[in-house]
Amino acid sequence: MHIPQHLPRYEPLRSYEENYRSAPAPVSVDVPPLEGRYRFCGLPVDSPLGIPAGPLLNGRWVLYYASLGFDILTYKTVRSAARECYAMPNLQPVQTGPLERSGSRVPAADSMRGSWAVSFGMPSRSPEVWRGDVEQTRKRLPSGKLLVVSVVGTAQPGGTIDDLARDYAQCARWAVESGADAVEANLSCPNVATCDGTLYQQPDSAAVVAAALRSAVEAVPLIVKIGHLTEPSWIDALLTAVGPHVSGIAMTNSIAAHVEGSQRRHMFGGEPRGICGDATRDASVRQVALFDKLLTAQRRQIRLIGVGGIGTAAHVRHYLEAGAESVQLATSAMVDPAVALKIRQNWQAAIPRPASSAGSR
């Protein structure tokens, strides 16, 4: 298989708006199939390879990555009203090893070394724009691929959790009306200071939102995206809260850390930012395995979507072996848009081989 070189990609030194407007066109390339049958929250799909909301700023970005071997494509998080992106930098490389917990301090790096701090703030086009774009994208997406739309409610000053839940539900309803195959509700974003970024840590509130979302989307698969959790009792509480309503859980939506620039000065006004990439992989795989164990104990049929630091066929298999039904790649896909083609090329080589017995050597 010929893998194209020098493919267009998201340019971190250009603004979000510039990247939105300069989305590349789909490419023509032979995409090798993956052996086996795959599903995503009950829907048939050609592979377990997906992209989360981050890189897919609009329908053109969706179709571009669909042409490069991704089959589960998540439209970047949308709102019930337009919102601007945070000021640059939106993608700040950092230098760190594996992160085990939130709240660490990590130094900024001058170039990408596998992980970066993400600071977009969940921007959104107006509903009139994104609804039409989702509709046209779904019509153009090839068969065997799924379009997921990520939604978030917008917390208002003085608003209640019921108000927030209604806003989530409105966005989800619009997404389904526009043709979304599934809806993902973002319950975790370390880059915003409002409650919509920490709902996964508030089981009672998460239950209210999940119930409103389920009513809005009816039978359409509903996924919630969550952040880093390690305490079994917290996980049990979250699963009890959202379990009756959701089809899947996507994790991990980064691990929050404080970023230090030159002379150890805090970047981003001292506020934490989500770290994505290699630094989150080990913790995210462990989290999937822990959720899988606790879901089995609760006898719940909720599918798991593995997110965090995936860049090779072996990484994908680690997540699947831990209990994930599918995976989503963001950082590696933004750095190397051909990563799904390379994973497909190396898929068979990543299958663990049984150890040779002494007698057969």
Secondary structure, 3 states (H helix, E strand, C coil): CCCCCCCCCCCCCCCHHHHHHCCCCCCCCCCCCCCCCEEECCEEECCCEEECCCCCCCHHHHHHHHCCCCCEEEEEEECCCCECCCCCCCEEEECCCCCCCCCEEEEECCCCCCEEEECCCCCECCHHHHHHHHHHHHHHCCCCCEEEEEECCCCCCCCCHHHHHHHHHHHHHHHHHCCCCEEEEECCCCCCCCHHHCHHHCHHHHHHHHHHHHHHHCCCCEEEECCCCCCHHHHHHHHHHHCCCCCEEEECCCEEEEEECHHHCECHHHCCEEEEEHHHHHHHHHHHHHHHHHHHHHCCCCEEEEECCCCCHHHHHHHHHHCCCEEECCHHHHHCCCHHHHHHHCCHHHCCCCCCCHHHC
